[in-house]
Amino acid sequence: MTDDSNTEGEDRKRLVSLITQHQRRIFSYIYTMVPRRQEAEDLLQETSVVICEKFDDFTEGTDFVAWACQIAYWRVRYSRQKYARSKVLFNQEVLDVVAKTAEDMTVELDERHIALSNCLEKLHTRDREFIMTRYEPGGGVEEAARKAGRSITAAYKALTRIRKLLLDCVTEQLARESAS
């Protein structure tokens, strides 16, 4: 096996690792700029293809997410004519402001996501399963109530209580991290 083959294999592994690790952030960035989730998912796929094609241009040690989001931004701009018939269409200035805001918030959102994951783990198993059922794809309050053997009224009360616990936990964790 030649060095070029080894290098290509290593690059491919690094690319897959980076895309897998940061796909959620890239998707969130795209979703802030398009009106529907399905369009954001399609744009994520298009963006991923371009990232693969241009990965040789990525400079090791720089911010992969910023680089990938820049590609996503241009994919959104390029595909805007698809959305021209949509009832909700922002002018380019609004899109630019939203894109910049989303970019600025990625670190904060990641911190919140990590804190939420930690706080979910701290919940009682019953509460964690209940809230996960509520928010899983296709789930809803009715489904969570049915699985937990609760009435709809009791389910809404439980969700309010669990959400409050999670909010307090995330807020406390983020405050502790920013103080240290």
C-alpha positions as CSV (number, residue, x, y, z in Angstrom):
1,M,0.0,0.0,0.0
2,T,1.4,3.4,-0.9
3,D,1.6,6.5,1.2
4,D,-1.0,8.2,-1.0
5,S,-3.4,5.4,-0.3
6,N,-2.7,5.7,3.4
7,T,-3.2,9.4,3.3
8,E,-6.4,9.2,1.4
9,G,-7.7,6.6,3.9
10,E,-6.8,8.8,6.8
11,D,-8.4,11.9,5.2
12,R,-11.6,9.9,4.5
13,K,-11.7,8.7,8.2
14,R,-11.1,12.3,9.4
15,L,-13.8,13.6,7.1
16,V,-16.4,11.0,8.2
17,S,-15.5,11.7,11.8
18,L,-15.9,15.5,11.5
19,I,-19.2,15.3,9.6
20,T,-20.6,12.8,12.0
21,Q,-19.5,14.8,15.0
22,H,-20.8,18.2,13.7
23,Q,-23.8,17.2,11.6
24,R,-26.3,18.4,14.2
25,R,-24.7,21.8,14.4
26,I,-24.6,22.2,10.6
27,F,-28.2,21.1,10.3
28,S,-29.3,23.6,13.0
29,Y,-27.5,26.4,11.2
30,I,-29.2,25.5,7.9
31,Y,-32.6,25.1,9.6
32,T,-32.5,28.7,10.9
33,M,-32.4,29.9,7.3
34,V,-35.1,27.8,5.5
35,P,-38.8,27.6,6.2
36,R,-39.3,23.8,6.4
37,R,-37.5,20.9,8.1
38,Q,-37.5,18.8,4.9
39,E,-35.8,21.6,3.0
40,A,-33.2,21.9,5.7
41,E,-32.6,18.1,5.6
42,D,-32.2,18.2,1.8
43,L,-29.8,21.2,2.1
44,L,-27.8,19.3,4.7
45,Q,-27.4,16.4,2.2
46,E,-26.3,18.8,-0.5
47,T,-23.9,20.6,1.9
48,S,-22.4,17.2,2.9
49,V,-21.7,16.4,-0.7
50,V,-20.0,19.7,-1.2
51,I,-18.0,19.2,2.0
52,C,-16.8,15.9,0.7
53,E,-15.9,17.3,-2.7
54,K,-14.0,20.3,-1.1
55,F,-12.5,18.5,1.9
56,D,-9.0,18.9,0.4
57,D,-9.5,22.7,0.8
58,F,-10.1,22.4,4.5
59,T,-7.1,23.4,6.6
60,E,-6.3,21.1,9.5
61,G,-6.5,22.9,12.8
62,T,-9.1,25.4,11.8
63,D,-12.7,25.5,12.8
64,F,-14.5,22.7,10.8
65,V,-18.0,23.9,11.8
66,A,-17.3,27.4,10.6
67,W,-15.9,26.1,7.3
68,A,-18.9,23.7,6.8
69,C,-21.4,26.4,7.8
70,Q,-19.9,28.7,5.2
71,I,-20.5,26.0,2.6
72,A,-24.0,25.6,3.9
73,Y,-24.6,29.3,3.7
74,W,-23.7,29.3,0.0
75,R,-25.9,26.2,-0.6
76,V,-28.8,28.0,1.0
77,R,-28.2,31.1,-1.1
78,Y,-27.9,29.0,-4.3
79,S,-31.1,27.1,-3.6
80,R,-33.2,30.1,-2.6
81,Q,-34.9,30.1,-6.0
82,K,-36.5,26.8,-4.9
83,Y,-38.1,28.7,-2.1
84,A,-39.2,31.7,-4.1
85,R,-42.7,30.4,-4.3
86,S,-42.9,29.9,-0.5
87,K,-45.1,32.2,1.5
88,V,-42.3,32.9,3.9
89,L,-39.3,34.4,2.0
90,F,-36.8,36.7,3.6
91,N,-34.6,39.1,1.7
92,Q,-30.9,38.5,1.5
93,E,-30.1,41.0,4.3
94,V,-32.4,39.2,6.7
95,L,-30.9,35.8,5.7
96,D,-27.4,37.2,6.3
97,V,-28.3,38.5,9.8
98,V,-30.0,35.1,10.7
99,A,-26.9,33.2,9.4
100,K,-24.5,35.4,11.4
101,T,-26.7,35.0,14.6
102,A,-26.8,31.3,14.1
103,E,-23.1,31.1,13.6
104,D,-22.5,33.2,16.8
105,M,-24.8,31.0,18.8
106,T,-23.3,27.5,17.9
107,V,-21.0,27.4,20.9
108,E,-23.8,28.4,23.3
109,L,-26.2,25.9,21.8
110,D,-23.7,23.1,22.0
111,E,-23.1,24.0,25.7
112,R,-26.8,23.9,26.3
113,H,-27.2,20.6,24.5
114,I,-24.5,19.0,26.6
115,A,-26.0,20.4,29.8
116,L,-29.4,19.1,28.7
117,S,-28.0,15.7,28.1
118,N,-26.4,15.7,31.5
119,C,-29.6,16.8,33.1
120,L,-31.7,14.2,31.3
121,E,-29.4,11.6,32.8
122,K,-30.1,12.9,36.3
123,L,-33.8,12.5,35.9
124,H,-35.6,9.6,37.5
125,T,-35.8,6.8,34.8
126,R,-39.6,7.1,34.7
127,D,-39.5,10.8,34.0
128,R,-36.7,10.5,31.5
129,E,-38.5,7.8,29.5
130,F,-41.7,9.9,29.7
131,I,-40.1,13.0,28.3
132,M,-38.2,11.1,25.6
133,T,-41.4,9.4,24.5
134,R,-43.0,12.8,24.3
135,Y,-40.3,14.3,22.0
136,E,-39.3,11.3,19.9
137,P,-40.4,11.5,16.3
138,G,-44.1,10.7,16.0
139,G,-44.5,11.0,19.7
140,G,-46.8,13.4,21.5
141,V,-48.4,14.0,24.8
142,E,-51.1,11.5,24.1
143,E,-48.6,8.8,23.2
144,A,-46.4,9.6,26.3
145,A,-49.5,9.5,28.5
146,R,-50.7,6.2,27.1
147,K,-47.2,4.5,27.5
148,A,-47.0,5.9,31.1
149,G,-50.5,4.9,32.0
150,R,-51.4,8.6,32.8
151,S,-54.4,10.7,31.9
152,I,-53.8,13.6,29.5
153,T,-54.2,16.1,32.3
154,A,-51.7,14.2,34.5
155,A,-49.3,14.0,31.5
156,Y,-49.4,17.8,30.9
157,K,-48.7,18.4,34.6
158,A,-45.8,15.9,34.6
159,L,-44.4,17.5,31.5
160,T,-44.6,20.9,33.1
161,R,-42.8,19.6,36.2
162,I,-40.1,17.8,34.2
163,R,-39.5,20.7,31.9
164,K,-39.1,23.0,35.0
165,L,-36.6,20.5,36.5
166,L,-34.6,20.4,33.2
167,L,-34.6,24.2,32.8
168,D,-33.4,24.7,36.4
169,C,-30.7,22.0,36.0
170,V,-29.4,23.4,32.7
171,T,-29.4,26.9,34.0
172,E,-27.6,25.9,37.1
173,Q,-25.0,23.8,35.2
174,L,-24.3,26.6,32.7
175,A,-24.0,29.1,35.6
176,R,-21.5,26.9,37.3
177,E,-19.5,26.4,34.1
178,S,-19.4,30.1,33.4
179,A,-18.3,30.9,37.0
180,S,-15.3,28.5,36.7
